[in-house]
Amino acid sequence: MRENVIMRERATHPRAVGGSAGNRNTLSRRVHDMLLASVHHGIYAEDQVLVEDQLIAHLDASRTAVREALRKLADEGVVERHPRSGTIVVNTGVRIALEDIRLADGPPDEMDIVITEQRTVPSTSLLRTRLSTSDRRLRMVENTFALKGAVIGIRTAYFRCSFEAVSYDGRAAMSEVAARFFGRTVSRIDTSIGATTADARTARILGIAEGSAVVVRNQTFYDSHERPIQIAFDHYRADRVTFVHGRPSTAAVASPHLHATTGGRRTDRHGAEPVKGE
């Protein structure tokens, strides 16, 4: 009887299926993808302990693949590995709507926008083409996005000088920003996603090492008459931000409040800094 129990226990052990590898997943990249997505989607919560043997069985993966994936997650700051307490989830990240600036789901955390720079700049062929303008100068505004005091992204936006530069205090939804900042309704957003590494200034603002990976989002916003309103270039921390496309969850429908400041002295009723041309 005891021998039968031992045999059953051995049969359920991860090594019992296919020896050390067998038909199981031996690619750490696939295991890393699955674990990272599980963390971002809340399957594994912050402070949760990840047990190797359980991951091996659950993912039908080799021990080597799981260990390599966990090491990579540790290098990315998603988990911490401790000799006695094991592997612990420390950073579940932030999910942001692909075509917006609001949180995609989760608790209504407050996101802050701080305008760090605004001025007029010479236009380029790219900007004139995408904004459908012949203006030789455009207005540029740069701002940061922060959650709970930690900067997770930076945006540089370009638009026509006919729009006044003002501070913004409202909800973290681009539709509301456009309505209050530009007096327009956004009907379409062209979005492209890429990746690069952070230069010295971007790294300093985002609080990461120079050369760290950042997610790049480039967007063009159009009004209800298909007129381009603004072009934006965003850089987000790749270790913190995931973009989500689709209908927001119930928790995200009520967009969190967002506060924008110029970081300087207010000079008019809108709270705007004076912007001088070059």
N, C-alpha and C positions, 0 to 999 in steps of 0.2 A: 504493500500500500504506500509506504514512504517512498519507495523507488518510483512509483507512478507519479507522485506529487513532484518529485525532483525532475522527472522527465518533462512534465508539463511546464515547470518553471523555466527549464532550459530551452524548451521550444518557443517560449514567448520572449526570450532575451534577444536583443537586436542582432547579436552575432550568430544566432541560430538560423537566420534567414540568409542563405547564400554565402556562408563563411564570412570572411572579412569584408567582402565587397558584393559578390554575387550579382544580382540584377538591380541592386539598389543604386540610388543616385550618388555618384562619386564626384560630381562637379560642384566645387564650393560656390561658384558663381550662382548656380540655381538655388542652392540652399540659402545663400546670402539674400538673394532676391525675395525668397519666400519669407525669411525671418524679418527683413526690413519692412516689407509690406504689411506683415502681421503686426509689427510695432506701430506703424503709421495708422493702421486701421483699428487700433485699440484691442486687437486680439491678445496682445501682451501689454499689460499696463506698466506704468512707471513704478519702480521699486519691485517689480515681479522678478523672481529668481528663475532663470532658465536652466533646466537640468539636462545635461548632455544625453543621458540614456533615453529620456523621454523625447527629446528632439530627434534622436536617431530613429526611434520607433515611429513617431508621428510623421516624420518626413520621408521615411523609408530611405534614409541616407547612410552613408558610411561615416564612421567616427572621424576619419581624417577630414572629410568634407565639412562636417559640422564644426569641428575645431577651427578649421581655416576660416569659415564664415564668421564664427564668433570673434576670432582675432581681428577680422576686417571691421566688424561692427564696433569693436573696442577702439580701433584706430580712428574710426569715424565719430567717436564720442556718443554712440547710441547706447552702448552697454559698458559696464565696468566689470573686470574679471578680478576676483579675489581668491587667494589660495584656499581659504577655509569656507567662506560663505558662497562661493561659486560665481556665476555670471548674473549680474543684476541690470535690468533695464533702467537707464538714467535719463534718457532723452527720447520722448515719443514724437517730437517734431511738431510742425504746424502745417495744417492743410489749408491751402488758399485756393479760392475759385480761379480756374484757369483764366477767365476773361474779366476778372474783377480784382478788387483790393480788399474784399471782405474775407473773413474766415469761412471756410466751406462747411464746417460742422463743429461739433464739440461745444463746450460751455462758452457763454458770451464774454470771452475775455476782451478787455479793452485794448484796442490798437491805437497808438499815437502816431500822428504825422507831424513832423517838425520840418518846416521849410528852412533849409540851410543856406540857400543862395538863390537870388533871382536878379536877372539883368537882361539886357538885349544883347544879341550876338549876331554876327554875320550869318546869313542863310547859306546853305549849300545846295548843290543840284539835287541831292536826295531829298532834303527837306522841302524844297520848292516843289518838286514833283509830287511828293506824297501829300503835301498840304494844298496842292493845286493853287499855288500863289506865285506871283512874280516879285514879292517883297524881298528887298535886299537884306533886311534885318528882321529877326524874329525874337520873340520873348522866350527866355529859358528859365525854368524853375527846377531846382533840385530839392528833393525832400527825402527824409528817411522814414521807414516804417519800423515801429518798435512794439513789442509785446512785453508787458510787465517790466518796462525799463530796459529791455535788451533789444538792440537794433538787429533786425533780421533781414532788412532790405533797404535799397537806396534806388530812387527813381530820378532820372533826368528827363524832363518833358519840354517839348518845343511847340509853340503855337503862335498865331499871328499877334502882332503888337496892338491890334484893335481891341483885344481882350485886356482888360485891366488886371494887373497882378494884385490879388487880394489874398488874405489869409482865409483858412477854411476851418469851420467847426461844425461837424455834422456826423453822419453815419458812414461807416466804412463800406460804402457801395459806390461804384463808379457812376451809376445813374444819378445819384444824389449829388456827387461832386460836380458832375457836368452841369446839372441843372442850376446849382448855386454858384459855381465858379464861372461857367461860360454862358449860362442862361439858355442852354440847349438840351434837347433830349437825345440820348445816345440810342441809335437804332441798330448799329452794327459795329463790331470790333474785329479787326484782323489781327490775329495773334500768331507769333512764331516763337518757338522755344529752342534754346541752345545752351551751350555750356562754355565756360572759359575759366581762367584763373585770375585771382584777385591781384591787382597792382597794389603798390604800397598804400596809396590814399584810401582805396576801397577797402583794403584789408583792415586799416586802422579804424575806419568808420564801422565796419561790421564786427570788429573785435575778433578777427581771425588772423592766421599767419599769412604773410605775403606768399602768393603762389597757390593758396588753397582753392579748391574748386568752388565755383559759384554758378548758379543757374541764371541764365539770361533770358529775359522775356521782352520782346519787342512788339509794341502794339500801335495800331492806328485806329482812332475813334472817329466815327461818322455820325452826323445828326440825322434827323428824320427825312431830310432832303438829300441824303447821300453826300453831304458836304463834309470833308475831313475837318475835324476839330483840333486834334492834338496827336502828336507822335510821342511815345514814351519808351524809354530804354530802362529796364529794371535789372538790378543785380541782387539776387537773394543768396543767403547762405545755403549751400547745398546740403549741409549737415542738419539743417533745421526745417527747410521748407519743401513741401510736396504740393504740386498743382493738381487740382481735381476738376474734372469736366463732368457736367451733368447737373441734375436738379439737386439743390442743397437739402440737407436733412432738416428735420423740424427745428432742431436747435439752432440752425444757422439762418432761418428765415428772418428772425428779428435781428437785423444786423447790429453788431456791437457799436457803441458810440466811439467816435474817433475825434481826436482833438488836434488841430493843426495850429502851429504858431510859427512866426517868422524867426523866433529866437532873438528878436531885437525890439526896438522902440516902436510903438504904434503911433501912426501919424494922421490917420483919418478915421472916419466912422466905421469903415470896414476892417480896421486893424491892419492896414497894408503898409508895407515899407515903401518909400519912394523908390522908383526904379529909374536909373539914369542910363541913357544910351551911351555907347562908347564912341 
